């Protein structure tokens, strides 16, 4: 993880898997990293124990934004977008 920027996060494994498959289809490089959520922050994340952070290359951010914009509201549900 050199220059990658955090694009979004989710606690839903199915959503994470689907999102990265879409990135792969678009030939967008990414880094998927699962991290443990501390006991004190779990309530904020629906009592989930882990969160998936998806990082992307800043040079491909426009492609990622376009891919994300093309998702349905249902597909976007459960993702936490990081502020620009």
C-alpha positions in Angstrom: 0.0 0.0 0.0 2.1 2.9 -1.3 -0.1 5.6 -2.7 -3.5 4.0 -2.5 -6.3 6.1 -1.0 -9.2 4.8 1.0 -12.3 4.8 -1.2 -15.0 3.1 0.8 -15.6 0.6 3.6 -18.2 -2.0 4.4 -18.9 -4.7 7.1 -20.9 -6.8 4.6 -18.7 -9.6 3.1 -21.1 -10.2 0.2 -21.1 -6.5 -0.8 -17.4 -6.3 -0.5 -16.9 -9.3 -2.7 -19.4 -8.0 -5.3 -17.7 -4.5 -5.3 -14.2 -5.8 -5.9 -15.4 -8.2 -8.7 -16.8 -5.1 -10.4 -13.5 -3.3 -10.0 -11.7 -6.3 -11.5 -14.1 -6.3 -14.5 -13.3 -2.6 -15.0 -9.6 -3.4 -14.7 -9.2 -1.1 -11.7 -6.4 -1.9 -9.3 -7.4 -2.0 -5.7 -6.4 -3.2 -2.3 -8.9 -4.9 0.0 -8.0 -5.0 3.7 -10.1 -6.4 6.5 -9.5 -4.9 9.9 -10.9 -5.8 13.3 -13.3 -3.3 14.8 -12.6 -2.5 18.4 -15.2 -3.5 20.9 -15.9 0.1 21.8 -16.7 1.0 18.1 -18.8 -2.0 17.2 -22.1 -0.4 18.0 -21.4 2.2 15.4 -21.0 -0.5 12.8 -24.0 -2.7 13.7 -22.0 -4.8 16.1 -19.7 -6.1 13.3 -16.4 -7.5 14.3 -14.6 -6.6 11.0 -14.7 -3.9 8.4 -13.4 -4.2 4.8 -11.5 -1.1 3.6 -11.1 -0.8 -0.1 -8.2 1.3 -1.3 -7.6 2.4 -4.9 -4.9 4.1 -6.9 -5.3 7.9 -7.1 -4.6 7.7 -10.8 -7.7 5.6 -11.3 -10.0 7.5 -9.0 -12.1 8.9 -11.9 -12.7 5.3 -13.1 -13.7 4.2 -9.6 -16.0 7.2 -9.2 -17.7 6.3 -12.5 -18.1 2.7 -11.5 -19.5 3.6 -8.1 -21.9 6.2 -9.7 -23.2 3.4 -12.0 -24.3 1.2 -9.1 -27.9 1.0 -8.0 -28.9 2.4 -4.6 -29.3 -1.1 -3.4 -25.8 -2.0 -4.5 -24.4 1.1 -2.7 -26.3 0.3 0.5 -24.0 -0.7 3.3 -20.9 1.2 2.0 -19.3 4.0 3.9 -17.8 6.4 1.4 -14.7 8.3 2.6 -14.7 12.1 2.4 -12.6 13.6 -0.3 
